[in-house]
Amino acid sequence: MKTDLSFLTQLETIIQARLDYPAENSYTSAIAAEGGKRLAQKVGEEALELALASVAGDRREQLEEAADLVFHLLVLLRSKGLSLGDVAAQLSERHQQDIRGCDDAPR
C-alpha cells in the first residue's frame, strides 16, 4: 500500500502550530515544552526501538516504531527551525555529489 507523502507536509504544519500555540491537551506541545534534550532522547529511543523491531518484530511493530521515529524526528526538526524539505535538499545535494564523483557518471 502506497500513501501520498504530502501528509508529512500536513503533519509538519500541525506540529509547527503546536509549537507556536501550545495546547494543554497536546502531546506534541508537552514533549516540546520539555526541551531539546528530551526531544533528542525521544528520537534516540524511537530509533533504538525501530532497530530492535527490525530484528525481532513483525511488520506491524516495525511500521509502528518507524512512525513513532518519524513523528518525533519531525517535532525535533521543527523545534530547530528545520523541515523535511531541508532534509530532502541535503540528501539531494549528497546524491548529486555522489553522481559527480563516480567515474561512470554522465558528463
Residue pairs with C-beta under 8 A, 6 or more apart in sequence:
8 70
8 74
8 84
9 84
11 71
11 74
12 74
12 78
12 83
12 84
14 28
15 28
15 74
15 75
15 78
16 78
18 26
18 28
18 29
18 32
19 28
19 29
19 32
19 75
19 78
19 79
22 29
22 32
22 33
23 29
28 75
31 38
31 39
31 42
31 72
31 75
32 39
32 75
32 79
36 76
36 79
36 80
39 72
39 75
39 76
39 79
40 76
42 72
42 75
42 76
43 69
43 72
43 73
43 76
46 65
46 68
46 69
46 72
46 73
47 69
49 65
49 68
49 69
50 62
50 65
50 66
50 68
50 69
53 61
53 62
53 64
53 65
54 62
57 65
74 84
77 83
77 84
77 86
77 87
99 105
99 106
